[in-house]
Amino acid sequence: MNDTTARSEQYRGFTISVTPQKDNDDLWDFTYRLQREGETAAQAITRSRTLGGYAAPETACAAGLEVAKTEVDNLLRP
């Protein structure tokens, strides 16, 4: 994986895209974007995580996917 390559996954009608980003302590955090199928890019939700930090970009991506999936689950909860 290139250090800043976005990883995308389909989950419950959303496309989740996670991009690792290096913080100022040489650890990795992430930004994720949620886009519901059929909606425009302007309606996408973007979030950034800059606390904690991860040792590798792959770990940051995996963590970002889990956080984004939790947000999707919360958005779809009745």
C-alpha positions in Angstrom: 0.0 0.0 0.0 1.3 3.4 -0.9 1.4 5.6 2.2 -1.6 7.8 1.2 -3.6 5.5 -1.0 -7.3 5.6 -0.2 -9.1 2.3 0.5 -12.7 2.0 -0.5 -15.4 -0.4 0.5 -19.2 -0.8 0.0 -21.2 -1.1 3.2 -25.0 -1.1 3.7 -25.7 1.2 0.7 -22.7 3.5 1.3 -19.3 3.8 -0.3 -16.7 4.3 2.5 -13.3 5.8 1.4 -10.6 6.0 4.0 -7.3 7.8 3.4 -4.4 7.5 5.9 -2.7 10.8 6.8 0.5 11.3 8.7 0.2 13.5 11.8 3.0 15.7 13.2 4.3 13.0 15.5 5.1 10.6 12.6 2.1 8.5 13.5 -0.8 7.8 11.2 -4.4 9.0 11.5 -7.2 8.9 8.9 -9.9 10.8 7.0 -13.0 9.0 5.8 -15.8 9.9 3.5 -19.3 8.3 3.4 -21.3 8.6 0.2 -24.8 7.0 0.0 -25.5 5.2 -3.3 -27.4 7.5 -5.6 -26.4 10.8 -3.9 -24.0 13.4 -5.3 -20.5 13.9 -4.1 -21.6 17.2 -2.6 -23.8 15.3 -0.2 -21.0 13.1 1.1 -20.0 13.2 4.8 -16.3 13.7 5.5 -14.7 13.1 8.9 -11.2 13.3 10.2 -9.6 11.5 13.1 -6.5 13.1 14.5 -6.3 11.6 18.0 -4.4 8.5 19.1 -2.4 7.7 16.0 -1.4 4.4 14.4 2.1 3.0 13.6 1.3 2.2 10.0 -1.0 3.5 7.3 -2.6 0.1 6.8 -3.6 0.1 10.5 -5.0 3.6 10.2 -7.1 2.5 7.2 -8.5 -0.5 9.0 -9.4 1.6 12.0 -11.0 4.2 9.7 -13.2 1.6 8.1 -14.4 0.3 11.4 -15.2 3.9 12.6 -17.0 4.7 9.4 -19.0 1.4 9.5 -20.2 2.4 13.0 -21.3 5.8 11.8 -23.2 4.1 8.9 -24.9 1.8 11.4 -25.9 4.8 13.5 -27.2 6.7 10.5 -29.4 3.8 9.5 -30.7 3.0 13.0 -34.5 3.7 13.3 
